[in-house]
């Protein structure tokens, strides 16, 4: 295809979710993608899904992407740098300081290495869950260091852009601090919250709504992989969790004595601080825009959700986000549609005129 930036042959080592998704996206662009993996069956599965082809003796990749677990990232990067002396090598591990320091200690050629990190993923891993559009609109961090220039690493930026992601330049230390705040600590908090559900009765869990699902969704992630990630970025994660622990202790003390003079203020300030934090999260595609949510009741029968989305399109409204809430005990679901504020009132009126029932956005 003539709209791609990458001209190089690309070798991907590791054919799990990220590796296979990169392969699918680049292959769709017409890039010659080589897929390799320590597990022949895992590699064969990724190739069967269309992520690339098997290695050949005359391969000469210009770019190597290492997509393996964090505990072996530096080993594989070092091996690829040595095996392909003309290739630029990147990795997609979610920690950047540890691999760089290990490679530097080994005396690896850091002038051909730039770590990167796509801020995208799914709860389920493996090639079976891979998607060519996994990275579209998502940040992809290029974790710079003194031994290589961004100009020398231009092929990595081309890869990012070909996959529809947004390249962001960031120092390795800044990267690890940032992901501790926005990814690693939230993973632990979600997992710890979800662990409390083990003690819940069936009737209690049957009351679960979208709020609980939103706050525990990532708790379904792979524990073995996350043990490696958390261990590799432990100090930065602990620095996020310590203040959280102190704030949690303060709120618990207020709940223990809710009639005390300062208790309600303490709780209110904690909730308001949460409002402030959420307001700082960028919206769609990183834009600093706030959206208005419309909640539409959708009957639990084939074709209803599709009809709703079609009719929103017929009204000429761009849907910025969509969430579905459905209780197994009911015959209806709720579609929360996020739109620009100026589109909310006209869309609500149009949907009601078409026979849809709108609910309060806050449930």
Secondary structure by P-SEA (a helix, b strand, c coil): ccccccccbbbbccccaaaaaaaaaaaaaccbbbbbcccaaaaaaaaaacccccccccccccbbbbbccccaaaaaaaaaaaacccbbbbbbccccaaaaaaaaaaccccccbbbbbccccccccccccccccccccbbbbbccccccccccaaaaaaaaaaabbbbbbbcaaaaaaaaaaccaaaaaaaaaaaaacccccaaaaaaccaaaaaacccccccaaaaaaaaaaaaaaaaaaaaaaaaaaaaaaaaaacccccaaaaaaaaaaaaaaaaaaaccccccccbbbbbbbbbbccccaaaaaaaaaaaaacccccbbbbbbbccccbbbbbccccccaaaaaaaaaaaaccccccccc
